[in-house]
Amino acid sequence: MSKIQLPAIKPQRRPWNKGRLVGQKRPLLAKQVWAIRARLELSGNLRDLALFNLAIDSKLRGCDLVRLKISDLIAGDRVRERVTIIQSKTRQPVQFEVSENTRNSIWGWVCRPEMFGCIYLFPSRFHDRRHVSTRQYARLVGYWVSAIGLDPSGYGTHSLRRTKAALIYRKTGNLRAVQLLLGHTKVDSTVRYLGVELEDALSIAEGIDI
């Protein structure tokens, strides 16, 4: 019995990961945080400045960050120094600190005339959406890192979530503290998320001179 030879079919859609760096996105260095912050301050972009600062401080996932409401952070005529929210992924509470620099940028943003009557801290500019989408947030992160000469394929929204957590771990080595700040239910998740074992191994290797 003869076999029917079917014509080869080439995929029409380009693979989503073609030419991209997949896997964990690297955290920002302190000097890179300040470079992005300085550019946003000079440009007078109050919304992006508040969003960037809060992303670094809060260590929240993008889906939780964009859904923050003004009432979550504002109490009377001031910005709260500590905020507690329920994470949408785990349904568990997580608390984060809001530094003075971040509080100032948030207050400057919410006092803008266009924020009058808004419920969400980062409202969408499209009428059919209540707040900035996670996709739009990801695009903004790409613009921010590109503006200081970094390759956007190596960074993402989780870069901002990991930045302060990675710095805290490097300075203290306290995994339990980082676990609580990230809202992880298991410390193993924190180890994998930070790439702690690899970082420690590289640090040991760098200290050995042959």
Buried (B, 14 or more C-beta within 10 A) or exposed (E): EEEEEEEEEEEEEEEEEEEEBEEBBBBBEEEBBEBBBEBBEEEEBBBBBBBBBBBBBBBBBBBBBBBBBBEBBBEEEEBBEEBEBEBEEEEEEBEBBBBEEBBBBBBEBBEEEEBEEBEBBBBBEEEEEBBBBBEBBBBBBBEBBEBBEBEBEEBBBBBBBBBBBBBBBEEEEEBEBBBBBBBBEEBEEBBEBBBBEEEEEEEEEEEEEE
